[in-house]
Amino acid sequence: AYVSQFMTLLPGDVISTGTPAGVGLGFKPPIYLKDGDVVELGIDGLGTSKQQVKNYVKD
């Protein structure tokens, strides 16, 4: 995967792309994900995963 050029991907990692419904850019003022926010992804029949947003720090 393209992302694996920049970081190690582990089993269970989720790569989200695109623009989901309710995107924060449409708010006035815009709302963006920030360090500490939680993103929850659910798939019927598979389960739910919660991920905490972390700022990316380039070494």
PQR file of N, CA, C, O and H, with PARSE charges and radii, in Angstrom:
ATOM      1  N   ALA A   1       0.837  -1.192   0.000 -0.4000 1.5000
ATOM      2  CA  ALA A   1       0.000   0.000   0.000 -0.0000 2.0000
ATOM      3  C   ALA A   1       0.878   1.250   0.000  0.5500 1.7000
ATOM      4  O   ALA A   1       1.991   1.245   0.527 -0.5500 1.4000
ATOM      5  N   TYR A   2       0.370   2.291  -0.585 -0.4000 1.5000
ATOM      6  CA  TYR A   2       1.102   3.550  -0.672 -0.0000 2.0000
ATOM      7  C   TYR A   2       1.529   4.038   0.705  0.5500 1.7000
ATOM      8  O   TYR A   2       2.660   4.491   0.881 -0.5500 1.4000
ATOM      9  H   TYR A   2      -0.534   2.296  -1.013  0.4000 1.0000
ATOM     10  N   VAL A   3       0.632   3.947   1.681 -0.4000 1.5000
ATOM     11  CA  VAL A   3       0.918   4.456   3.027 -0.0000 2.0000
ATOM     12  C   VAL A   3       2.095   3.722   3.663  0.5500 1.7000
ATOM     13  O   VAL A   3       2.818   4.306   4.470 -0.5500 1.4000
ATOM     14  H   VAL A   3      -0.287   3.579   1.538  0.4000 1.0000
ATOM     15  N   SER A   4       2.300   2.455   3.315 -0.4000 1.5000
ATOM     16  CA  SER A   4       3.379   1.674   3.935 -0.0000 2.0000
ATOM     17  C   SER A   4       4.769   2.201   3.571  0.5500 1.7000
ATOM     18  O   SER A   4       5.763   1.776   4.160 -0.5500 1.4000
ATOM     19  H   SER A   4       1.713   1.980   2.659  0.4000 1.0000
ATOM     20  N   GLN A   5       4.848   3.116   2.612 -0.4000 1.5000
ATOM     21  CA  GLN A   5       6.127   3.760   2.310 -0.0000 2.0000
ATOM     22  C   GLN A   5       6.545   4.714   3.424  0.5500 1.7000
ATOM     23  O   GLN A   5       7.723   5.046   3.558 -0.5500 1.4000
ATOM     24  H   GLN A   5       4.041   3.462   2.133  0.4000 1.0000
ATOM     25  N   PHE A   6       5.577   5.150   4.218 -0.4000 1.5000
ATOM     26  CA  PHE A   6       5.815   6.181   5.222 -0.0000 2.0000
ATOM     27  C   PHE A   6       5.681   5.695   6.656  0.5500 1.7000
ATOM     28  O   PHE A   6       6.202   6.329   7.573 -0.5500 1.4000
ATOM     29  H   PHE A   6       4.620   4.880   4.110  0.4000 1.0000
ATOM     30  N   MET A   7       4.987   4.575   6.862 -0.4000 1.5000
ATOM     31  CA  MET A   7       4.802   4.036   8.211 -0.0000 2.0000
ATOM     32  C   MET A   7       4.531   2.545   8.123  0.5500 1.7000
ATOM     33  O   MET A   7       4.109   2.041   7.082 -0.5500 1.4000
ATOM     34  H   MET A   7       4.564   4.061   6.116  0.4000 1.0000
ATOM     35  N   THR A   8       4.772   1.850   9.213 -0.4000 1.5000
ATOM     36  CA  THR A   8       4.522   0.417   9.277 -0.0000 2.0000
ATOM     37  C   THR A   8       3.043   0.177   9.529  0.5500 1.7000
ATOM     38  O   THR A   8       2.474   0.713  10.479 -0.5500 1.4000
ATOM     39  H   THR A   8       5.114   2.260  10.059  0.4000 1.0000
ATOM     40  N   LEU A   9       2.419  -0.634   8.673 -0.4000 1.5000
ATOM     41  CA  LEU A   9       1.024  -1.003   8.859 -0.0000 2.0000
ATOM     42  C   LEU A   9       0.959  -2.341   9.574  0.5500 1.7000
ATOM     43  O   LEU A   9       1.684  -3.276   9.235 -0.5500 1.4000
ATOM     44  H   LEU A   9       2.882  -1.070   7.901  0.4000 1.0000
ATOM     45  N   LEU A  10       0.089  -2.423  10.559 -0.4000 1.5000
ATOM     46  CA  LEU A  10      -0.073  -3.631  11.356 -0.0000 2.0000
ATOM     47  C   LEU A  10      -1.454  -4.223  11.128  0.5500 1.7000
ATOM     48  O   LEU A  10      -2.369  -3.504  10.727 -0.5500 1.4000
ATOM     49  H   LEU A  10      -0.500  -1.664  10.835  0.4000 1.0000
ATOM     50  N   PRO A  11      -1.630  -5.541  11.378 -0.5600 1.5000
ATOM     51  CA  PRO A  11      -2.960  -6.139  11.243  0.2800 2.0000
ATOM     52  C   PRO A  11      -3.978  -5.362  12.072  0.5500 1.7000
ATOM     53  O   PRO A  11      -3.738  -5.048  13.238 -0.5500 1.4000
ATOM     54  N   GLY A  12      -5.105  -5.060  11.459 -0.4000 1.5000
ATOM     55  CA  GLY A  12      -6.147  -4.308  12.149 -0.0000 2.0000
ATOM     56  C   GLY A  12      -6.107  -2.817  11.885  0.5500 1.7000
ATOM     57  O   GLY A  12      -7.060  -2.112  12.219 -0.5500 1.4000
ATOM     58  H   GLY A  12      -5.300  -5.315  10.512  0.4000 1.0000
ATOM     59  N   ASP A  13      -5.014  -2.309  11.285 -0.4000 1.5000
ATOM     60  CA  ASP A  13      -4.950  -0.886  10.950 -0.0000 2.0000
ATOM     61  C   ASP A  13      -6.029  -0.565   9.918  0.5500 1.7000
ATOM     62  O   ASP A  13      -6.283  -1.359   9.011 -0.5500 1.4000
ATOM     63  H   ASP A  13      -4.241  -2.882  11.014  0.4000 1.0000
ATOM     64  N   VAL A  14      -6.654   0.584  10.056 -0.4000 1.5000
ATOM     65  CA  VAL A  14      -7.670   1.043   9.118 -0.0000 2.0000
ATOM     66  C   VAL A  14      -7.166   2.321   8.463  0.5500 1.7000
ATOM     67  O   VAL A  14      -6.743   3.255   9.144 -0.5500 1.4000
ATOM     68  H   VAL A  14      -6.448   1.228  10.793  0.4000 1.0000
ATOM     69  N   ILE A  15      -7.215   2.354   7.145 -0.4000 1.5000
ATOM     70  CA  ILE A  15      -6.827   3.549   6.403 -0.0000 2.0000
ATOM     71  C   ILE A  15      -8.113   4.159   5.855  0.5500 1.7000
ATOM     72  O   ILE A  15      -8.773   3.560   5.006 -0.5500 1.4000
ATOM     73  H   ILE A  15      -7.559   1.595   6.591  0.4000 1.0000
ATOM     74  N   SER A  16      -8.465   5.331   6.331 -0.4000 1.5000
ATOM     75  CA  SER A  16      -9.685   6.005   5.888 -0.0000 2.0000
ATOM     76  C   SER A  16      -9.333   7.069   4.860  0.5500 1.7000
ATOM     77  O   SER A  16      -8.401   7.851   5.053 -0.5500 1.4000
ATOM     78  H   SER A  16      -7.928   5.817   7.021  0.4000 1.0000
ATOM     79  N   THR A  17     -10.084   7.092   3.769 -0.4000 1.5000
ATOM     80  CA  THR A  17      -9.883   8.101   2.743 -0.0000 2.0000
ATOM     81  C   THR A  17     -11.240   8.636   2.308  0.5500 1.7000
ATOM     82  O   THR A  17     -12.272   8.041   2.620 -0.5500 1.4000
ATOM     83  H   THR A  17     -10.841   6.457   3.612  0.4000 1.0000
ATOM     84  N   GLY A  18     -11.245   9.725   1.608 -0.4000 1.5000
ATOM     85  CA  GLY A  18     -12.495  10.272   1.112 -0.0000 2.0000
ATOM     86  C   GLY A  18     -13.128  11.213   2.111  0.5500 1.7000
ATOM     87  O   GLY A  18     -12.504  11.611   3.094 -0.5500 1.4000
ATOM     88  H   GLY A  18     -10.407  10.208   1.355  0.4000 1.0000
ATOM     89  N   THR A  19     -14.370  11.565   1.849 -0.4000 1.5000
ATOM     90  CA  THR A  19     -15.089  12.523   2.672 -0.0000 2.0000
ATOM     91  C   THR A  19     -16.396  11.902   3.143  0.5500 1.7000
ATOM     92  O   THR A  19     -17.315  11.728   2.343 -0.5500 1.4000
ATOM     93  H   THR A  19     -14.877  11.242   1.049  0.4000 1.0000
ATOM     94  N   PRO A  20     -16.498  11.563   4.438 -0.5600 1.5000
ATOM     95  CA  PRO A  20     -17.734  10.961   4.946  0.2800 2.0000
ATOM     96  C   PRO A  20     -18.838  12.002   5.132  0.5500 1.7000
ATOM     97  O   PRO A  20     -18.580  13.205   5.138 -0.5500 1.4000
ATOM     98  N   ALA A  21     -20.055  11.521   5.284 -0.4000 1.5000
ATOM     99  CA  ALA A  21     -21.191  12.414   5.563 -0.0000 2.0000
ATOM    100  C   ALA A  21     -20.934  13.191   6.852  0.5500 1.7000
ATOM    101  O   ALA A  21     -20.330  12.667   7.787 -0.5500 1.4000
ATOM    102  H   ALA A  21     -20.264  10.543   5.279  0.4000 1.0000
ATOM    103  N   GLY A  22     -21.390  14.432   6.896 -0.4000 1.5000
ATOM    104  CA  GLY A  22     -21.218  15.240   8.100 -0.0000 2.0000
ATOM    105  C   GLY A  22     -19.831  15.821   8.240  0.5500 1.7000
ATOM    106  O   GLY A  22     -19.418  16.195   9.338 -0.5500 1.4000
ATOM    107  H   GLY A  22     -21.880  14.857   6.136  0.4000 1.0000
ATOM    108  N   VAL A  23     -19.102  15.899   7.130 -0.4000 1.5000
ATOM    109  CA  VAL A  23     -17.730  16.391   7.164 -0.0000 2.0000
ATOM    110  C   VAL A  23     -17.674  17.776   7.810  0.5500 1.7000
ATOM    111  O   VAL A  23     -18.530  18.627   7.566 -0.5500 1.4000
ATOM    112  H   VAL A  23     -19.437  15.595   6.239  0.4000 1.0000
ATOM    113  N   GLY A  24     -16.649  17.984   8.637 -0.4000 1.5000
ATOM    114  CA  GLY A  24     -16.519  19.211   9.415 -0.0000 2.0000
ATOM    115  C   GLY A  24     -16.235  20.461   8.613  0.5500 1.7000
ATOM    116  O   GLY A  24     -16.425  21.569   9.115 -0.5500 1.4000
ATOM    117  H   GLY A  24     -15.954  17.293   8.835  0.4000 1.0000
ATOM    118  N   LEU A  25     -15.782  20.310   7.370 -0.4000 1.5000
ATOM    119  CA  LEU A  25     -15.466  21.474   6.547 -0.0000 2.0000
ATOM    120  C   LEU A  25     -16.714  22.306   6.266  0.5500 1.7000
ATOM    121  O   LEU A  25     -16.618  23.511   6.034 -0.5500 1.4000
ATOM    122  H   LEU A  25     -15.628  19.410   6.963  0.4000 1.0000
ATOM    123  N   GLY A  26     -17.889  21.664   6.286 -0.4000 1.5000
ATOM    124  CA  GLY A  26     -19.135  22.365   6.002 -0.0000 2.0000
ATOM    125  C   GLY A  26     -19.648  23.206   7.157  0.5500 1.7000
ATOM    126  O   GLY A  26     -20.597  23.970   6.984 -0.5500 1.4000
ATOM    127  H   GLY A  26     -17.966  20.685   6.475  0.4000 1.0000
ATOM    128  N   PHE A  27     -19.041  23.083   8.333 -0.4000 1.5000
ATOM    129  CA  PHE A  27     -19.464  23.864   9.492 -0.0000 2.0000
ATOM    130  C   PHE A  27     -18.833  25.249   9.454  0.5500 1.7000
ATOM    131  O   PHE A  27     -17.788  25.451   8.836 -0.5500 1.4000
ATOM    132  H   PHE A  27     -18.269  22.462   8.474  0.4000 1.0000
ATOM    133  N   LYS A  28     -19.473  26.190  10.116 -0.4000 1.5000
ATOM    134  CA  LYS A  28     -18.936  27.542  10.248 -0.0000 2.0000
ATOM    135  C   LYS A  28     -18.710  27.827  11.718  0.5500 1.7000
ATOM    136  O   LYS A  28     -19.701  28.009  12.424 -0.5500 1.4000
ATOM    137  H   LYS A  28     -20.322  26.026  10.618  0.4000 1.0000
ATOM    138  N   PRO A  29     -17.502  27.882  12.243 -0.5600 1.5000
ATOM    139  CA  PRO A  29     -16.238  27.624  11.549  0.2800 2.0000
ATOM    140  C   PRO A  29     -16.045  26.123  11.309  0.5500 1.7000
ATOM    141  O   PRO A  29     -16.705  25.307  11.953 -0.5500 1.4000
ATOM    142  N   PRO A  30     -15.155  25.754  10.398 -0.5600 1.5000
ATOM    143  CA  PRO A  30     -14.891  24.336  10.119  0.2800 2.0000
ATOM    144  C   PRO A  30     -14.420  23.596  11.369  0.5500 1.7000
ATOM    145  O   PRO A  30     -13.758  24.171  12.232 -0.5500 1.4000
ATOM    146  N   ILE A  31     -14.771  22.315  11.454 -0.4000 1.5000
ATOM    147  CA  ILE A  31     -14.363  21.465  12.575 -0.0000 2.0000
ATOM    148  C   ILE A  31     -13.488  20.345  12.004  0.5500 1.7000
ATOM    149  O   ILE A  31     -13.906  19.636  11.088 -0.5500 1.4000
ATOM    150  H   ILE A  31     -15.309  21.847  10.752  0.4000 1.0000
ATOM    151  N   TYR A  32     -12.294  20.189  12.535 -0.4000 1.5000
ATOM    152  CA  TYR A  32     -11.372  19.158  12.057 -0.0000 2.0000
ATOM    153  C   TYR A  32     -11.045  18.190  13.181  0.5500 1.7000
ATOM    154  O   TYR A  32     -11.111  18.557  14.355 -0.5500 1.4000
ATOM    155  H   TYR A  32     -11.954  20.765  13.278  0.4000 1.0000
ATOM    156  N   LEU A  33     -10.687  16.944  12.831 -0.4000 1.5000
ATOM    157  CA  LEU A  33     -10.224  15.992  13.836 -0.0000 2.0000
ATOM    158  C   LEU A  33      -8.950  16.525  14.468  0.5500 1.7000
ATOM    159  O   LEU A  33      -8.118  17.146  13.807 -0.5500 1.4000
ATOM    160  H   LEU A  33     -10.633  16.646  11.878  0.4000 1.0000
ATOM    161  N   LYS A  34      -8.817  16.269  15.766 -0.4000 1.5000
ATOM    162  CA  LYS A  34      -7.620  16.727  16.475 -0.0000 2.0000
ATOM    163  C   LYS A  34      -7.123  15.624  17.393  0.5500 1.7000
ATOM    164  O   LYS A  34      -7.838  14.661  17.670 -0.5500 1.4000
ATOM    165  H   LYS A  34      -9.493  15.765  16.304  0.4000 1.0000
ATOM    166  N   ASP A  35      -5.902  15.774  17.857 -0.4000 1.5000
ATOM    167  CA  ASP A  35      -5.288  14.807  18.756 -0.0000 2.0000
ATOM    168  C   ASP A  35      -6.226  14.518  19.930  0.5500 1.7000
ATOM    169  O   ASP A  35      -6.688  15.438  20.605 -0.5500 1.4000
ATOM    170  H   ASP A  35      -5.322  16.557  17.632  0.4000 1.0000
ATOM    171  N   GLY A  36      -6.502  13.239  20.164 -0.4000 1.5000
ATOM    172  CA  GLY A  36      -7.359  12.841  21.274 -0.0000 2.0000
ATOM    173  C   GLY A  36      -8.791  12.529  20.882  0.5500 1.7000
ATOM    174  O   GLY A  36      -9.498  11.866  21.641 -0.5500 1.4000
ATOM    175  H   GLY A  36      -6.127  12.492  19.616  0.4000 1.0000
ATOM    176  N   ASP A  37      -9.250  12.991  19.701 -0.4000 1.5000
ATOM    177  CA  ASP A  37     -10.594  12.656  19.236 -0.0000 2.0000
ATOM    178  C   ASP A  37     -10.685  11.150  18.997  0.5500 1.7000
ATOM    179  O   ASP A  37      -9.666  10.491  18.792 -0.5500 1.4000
ATOM    180  H   ASP A  37      -8.676  13.529  19.084  0.4000 1.0000
ATOM    181  N   VAL A  38     -11.896  10.608  19.024 -0.4000 1.5000
ATOM    182  CA  VAL A  38     -12.112   9.179  18.797 -0.0000 2.0000
ATOM    183  C   VAL A  38     -12.970   9.006  17.546  0.5500 1.7000
ATOM    184  O   VAL A  38     -14.012   9.646  17.405 -0.5500 1.4000
ATOM    185  H   VAL A  38     -12.724  11.144  19.191  0.4000 1.0000
ATOM    186  N   VAL A  39     -12.525   8.135  16.640 -0.4000 1.5000
ATOM    187  CA  VAL A  39     -13.259   7.795  15.428 -0.0000 2.0000
ATOM    188  C   VAL A  39     -13.738   6.361  15.583  0.5500 1.7000
ATOM    189  O   VAL A  39     -12.957   5.469  15.913 -0.5500 1.4000
ATOM    190  H   VAL A  39     -11.679   7.615  16.755  0.4000 1.0000
ATOM    191  N   GLU A  40     -15.031   6.144  15.343 -0.4000 1.5000
ATOM    192  CA  GLU A  40     -15.608   4.805  15.488 -0.0000 2.0000
ATOM    193  C   GLU A  40     -16.076   4.326  14.121  0.5500 1.7000
ATOM    194  O   GLU A  40     -16.788   5.037  13.412 -0.5500 1.4000
ATOM    195  H   GLU A  40     -15.665   6.869  15.076  0.4000 1.0000
ATOM    196  N   LEU A  41     -15.664   3.099  13.757 -0.4000 1.5000
ATOM    197  CA  LEU A  41     -16.014   2.497  12.479 -0.0000 2.0000
ATOM    198  C   LEU A  41     -16.746   1.199  12.753  0.5500 1.7000
ATOM    199  O   LEU A  41     -16.239   0.347  13.483 -0.5500 1.4000
ATOM    200  H   LEU A  41     -15.086   2.522  14.333  0.4000 1.0000
ATOM    201  N   GLY A  42     -17.930   1.033  12.179 -0.4000 1.5000
ATOM    202  CA  GLY A  42     -18.688  -0.194  12.380 -0.0000 2.0000
ATOM    203  C   GLY A  42     -19.087  -0.821  11.063  0.5500 1.7000
ATOM    204  O   GLY A  42     -19.458  -0.128  10.116 -0.5500 1.4000
ATOM    205  H   GLY A  42     -18.341   1.726  11.586  0.4000 1.0000
ATOM    206  N   ILE A  43     -19.006  -2.143  11.012 -0.4000 1.5000
ATOM    207  CA  ILE A  43     -19.422  -2.894   9.835 -0.0000 2.0000
ATOM    208  C   ILE A  43     -20.372  -3.984  10.309  0.5500 1.7000
ATOM    209  O   ILE A  43     -20.001  -4.822  11.131 -0.5500 1.4000
ATOM    210  H   ILE A  43     -18.705  -2.706  11.782  0.4000 1.0000
ATOM    211  N   ASP A  44     -21.612  -3.971   9.785 -0.4000 1.5000
ATOM    212  CA  ASP A  44     -22.600  -4.972  10.178 -0.0000 2.0000
ATOM    213  C   ASP A  44     -22.046  -6.378   9.983  0.5500 1.7000
ATOM    214  O   ASP A  44     -21.477  -6.691   8.937 -0.5500 1.4000
ATOM    215  H   ASP A  44     -21.913  -3.290   9.117  0.4000 1.0000
ATOM    216  N   GLY A  45     -22.214  -7.213  10.988 -0.4000 1.5000
ATOM    217  CA  GLY A  45     -21.757  -8.591  10.917 -0.0000 2.0000
ATOM    218  C   GLY A  45     -20.285  -8.777  11.221  0.5500 1.7000
ATOM    219  O   GLY A  45     -19.823  -9.910  11.359 -0.5500 1.4000
ATOM    220  H   GLY A  45     -22.675  -6.958  11.838  0.4000 1.0000
ATOM    221  N   LEU A  46     -19.542  -7.691  11.329 -0.4000 1.5000
ATOM    222  CA  LEU A  46     -18.111  -7.787  11.605 -0.0000 2.0000
ATOM    223  C   LEU A  46     -17.755  -7.192  12.959  0.5500 1.7000
ATOM    224  O   LEU A  46     -16.955  -7.767  13.697 -0.5500 1.4000
ATOM    225  H   LEU A  46     -19.917  -6.771  11.217  0.4000 1.0000
ATOM    226  N   GLY A  47     -18.338  -6.049  13.294 -0.4000 1.5000
ATOM    227  CA  GLY A  47     -18.065  -5.442  14.593 -0.0000 2.0000
ATOM    228  C   GLY A  47     -17.728  -3.973  14.476  0.5500 1.7000
ATOM    229  O   GLY A  47     -17.915  -3.348  13.432 -0.5500 1.4000
ATOM    230  H   GLY A  47     -18.988  -5.582  12.695  0.4000 1.0000
ATOM    231  N   THR A  48     -17.226  -3.437  15.578 -0.4000 1.5000
ATOM    232  CA  THR A  48     -16.920  -2.015  15.681 -0.0000 2.0000
ATOM    233  C   THR A  48     -15.485  -1.830  16.149  0.5500 1.7000
ATOM    234  O   THR A  48     -14.982  -2.596  16.971 -0.5500 1.4000
ATOM    235  H   THR A  48     -17.075  -3.945  16.426  0.4000 1.0000
ATOM    236  N   SER A  49     -14.837  -0.811  15.619 -0.4000 1.5000
ATOM    237  CA  SER A  49     -13.482  -0.466  16.021 -0.0000 2.0000
ATOM    238  C   SER A  49     -13.456   1.007  16.390  0.5500 1.7000
ATOM    239  O   SER A  49     -13.986   1.846  15.661 -0.5500 1.4000
ATOM    240  H   SER A  49     -15.245  -0.188  14.951  0.4000 1.0000
ATOM    241  N   LYS A  50     -12.840   1.320  17.519 -0.4000 1.5000
ATOM    242  CA  LYS A  50     -12.665   2.709  17.935 -0.0000 2.0000
ATOM    243  C   LYS A  50     -11.181   3.035  17.888  0.5500 1.7000
ATOM    244  O   LYS A  50     -10.353   2.288  18.410 -0.5500 1.4000
ATOM    245  H   LYS A  50     -12.410   0.639  18.111  0.4000 1.0000
ATOM    246  N   GLN A  51     -10.855   4.154  17.259 -0.4000 1.5000
ATOM    247  CA  GLN A  51      -9.467   4.583  17.131 -0.0000 2.0000
ATOM    248  C   GLN A  51      -9.328   5.996  17.674  0.5500 1.7000
ATOM    249  O   GLN A  51     -10.157   6.863  17.397 -0.5500 1.4000
ATOM    250  H   GLN A  51     -11.528   4.761  16.835  0.4000 1.0000
ATOM    251  N   GLN A  52      -8.278   6.218  18.446 -0.4000 1.5000
ATOM    252  CA  GLN A  52      -8.009   7.557  18.954 -0.0000 2.0000
ATOM    253  C   GLN A  52      -7.073   8.276  17.988  0.5500 1.7000
ATOM    254  O   GLN A  52      -6.047   7.728  17.584 -0.5500 1.4000
ATOM    255  H   GLN A  52      -7.605   5.514  18.671  0.4000 1.0000
ATOM    256  N   VAL A  53      -7.429   9.496  17.625 -0.4000 1.5000
ATOM    257  CA  VAL A  53      -6.628  10.299  16.704 -0.0000 2.0000
ATOM    258  C   VAL A  53      -5.345  10.736  17.403  0.5500 1.7000
ATOM    259  O   VAL A  53      -5.371  11.225  18.532 -0.5500 1.4000
ATOM    260  H   VAL A  53      -8.262   9.941  17.953  0.4000 1.0000
ATOM    261  N   LYS A  54      -4.223  10.551  16.712 -0.4000 1.5000
ATOM    262  CA  LYS A  54      -2.913  10.969  17.222 -0.0000 2.0000
ATOM    263  C   LYS A  54      -2.251  11.858  16.184  0.5500 1.7000
ATOM    264  O   LYS A  54      -2.316  11.581  14.986 -0.5500 1.4000
ATOM    265  H   LYS A  54      -4.202  10.153  15.795  0.4000 1.0000
ATOM    266  N   ASN A  55      -1.618  12.918  16.643 -0.4000 1.5000
ATOM    267  CA  ASN A  55      -0.837  13.751  15.733 -0.0000 2.0000
ATOM    268  C   ASN A  55       0.323  12.929  15.187  0.5500 1.7000
ATOM    269  O   ASN A  55       0.988  12.218  15.941 -0.5500 1.4000
ATOM    270  H   ASN A  55      -1.565  13.143  17.616  0.4000 1.0000
ATOM    271  N   TYR A  56       0.572  13.021  13.879 -0.4000 1.5000
ATOM    272  CA  TYR A  56       1.694  12.329  13.266 -0.0000 2.0000
ATOM    273  C   TYR A  56       2.954  13.148  13.493  0.5500 1.7000
ATOM    274  O   TYR A  56       3.002  14.335  13.170 -0.5500 1.4000
ATOM    275  H   TYR A  56       0.032  13.599  13.267  0.4000 1.0000
ATOM    276  N   VAL A  57       3.959  12.514  14.044 -0.4000 1.5000
ATOM    277  CA  VAL A  57       5.239  13.182  14.287 -0.0000 2.0000
ATOM    278  C   VAL A  57       6.287  12.487  13.433  0.5500 1.7000
ATOM    279  O   VAL A  57       6.578  11.308  13.637 -0.5500 1.4000
ATOM    280  H   VAL A  57       3.920  11.550  14.307  0.4000 1.0000
ATOM    281  N   LYS A  58       6.852  13.213  12.480 -0.4000 1.5000
ATOM    282  CA  LYS A  58       7.875  12.647  11.607 -0.0000 2.0000
ATOM    283  C   LYS A  58       9.191  12.601  12.358  0.5500 1.7000
ATOM    284  O   LYS A  58       9.643  13.610  12.899 -0.5500 1.4000
ATOM    285  H   LYS A  58       6.616  14.170  12.314  0.4000 1.0000
ATOM    286  N   ASP A  59       9.812  11.416  12.390 -0.4000 1.5000
ATOM    287  CA  ASP A  59      11.101  11.250  13.085 -0.0000 2.0000
ATOM    288  C   ASP A  59      12.236  11.871  12.311  0.5500 1.7000
ATOM    289  O   ASP A  59      13.384  11.821  12.752 -0.5500 1.4000
ATOM    290  H   ASP A  59       9.445  10.596  11.950  0.4000 1.0000
TER
END
